[in-house]
Amino acid sequence: MKLEHHGARNGVTGSCHQLHIDDAVSLLIDCGLFQGDETDSDNSEHNAIHFDISSVRALVATHVHIDHVGRIPWLLAAGFDGPIICSQPSAKLLPLVLEDAFKLGISRDRRRVERYLKQIESRIVAQPYKQWFTLTDTPEHKVQIRLQRAGHILGSAYVEVDVSQPGIKRSVRVVFSGDLGASHTPLLPAPKPPYRADILVLESTYGDRNHESRATRKHRLKAAIDRALHNNGTVLIPAFSIGRTQELLYELEELLNDELPVILDSPLASKFTAAYRELKPFWDDEAHARLKQGRKPLAFDTLLTVDSHHEHLKMVHHLSRSGRPAIVIAGSGMCNAGRIVNYLKAMLGDERHDVLFVGYQAEGTPGRAIQQYGPHGGWVELDNERYSIRARVETIGGYSAHADQQGLINFVKGIKHKPQEIRLVHGDKGAKQALKEALVLAGMNNAEYIL
């Protein structure tokens, strides 16, 4: 066996890992888009599949974030004709994500989109959590796969691949973490470590830091809301349509007491929020307790949705001119596209407003520039034009859907039969090095580390 990484090896985006069982059989774990500085001006060329896929028997999608599934159109164009294996919730969410990505990156032609979606839906194989299923069973080897809840977003999974060979008593177990969730993520149960891993491919996005507690982040979110009310300003929250948006709505419902409108200005986020509501059986115990109390965590009375582009432009104009306090959640999460850009253009120069980051901002994105230079009165370039930053800029780290350093350490320490090899992926160089050092200090010093 050997492992190849076709993305997220030397950075955070473009997750794509190929496990070669032998020369004729391999398995692909994720196939995501590159973002920020990890891409270039010719995105179509950057996202093209430049590796040999002739041996790939299946694609396993750990979850539906675009940096994990966004290259699927290019994978199909390269000739991949195998199944796309994912969890049951991801099977419902994946077509929504890929439809949006196809329209943005390839074509908006209705017939092409429909043809593409039929192709996607015919390939999806939904698997329940916690159950082994056999991918291949030949005289040479048997390959089994199991999905376990990762707690990152609804439907997210880490993947256990078990490879056994005739005459060899012990199988080889390879675990791909995908993106692991924080232990206090709303709506979702925390991930539980696998029983065994011989080789562990582990994400390291926040390998060099720990998040604020849930109590701290709620306090800071409430403080931002109170400032908006006092300043008659808008709190702009750039957020990814799936995962982060629903977590924010869940906590805003608890904090607001009908005093402030929450504007969800993203048709895609609205679709995902509706899908989250339909997938209540996969929510955690705390969320179910709220439902039993008659609460509506993702459908409260002050939640307003904006669908059409015309309504969006009217809302931007109204909030930037009226002095009416509000909270706006809009994509994209790194401010490199989407409706949040129009809000930023209209409001960054006004100190009444707040920009509140709740997720990772990749190098080279406008979000990272606002985050880095905004507190010092800097500027950011949006659509080739400079905008001065006078709005207040804040970051609440506790809302990350990724496990922090301690969460990653706990995941590895919780594996009963420890890995002999740990490959750190999906992280900046400094984060990977810091996580390696922390794991060694935590007693994981018998494994070989590959960064």
Order of alpha helices (4+ residues) and beta strands (2+ residues): beta-beta-beta-alpha-beta-alpha-alpha-beta-alpha-alpha-beta-beta-beta-beta-beta-beta-alpha-beta-alpha-beta-alpha-alpha-beta-alpha-beta-alpha-beta-alpha-beta-beta-beta-alpha-beta-alpha-beta
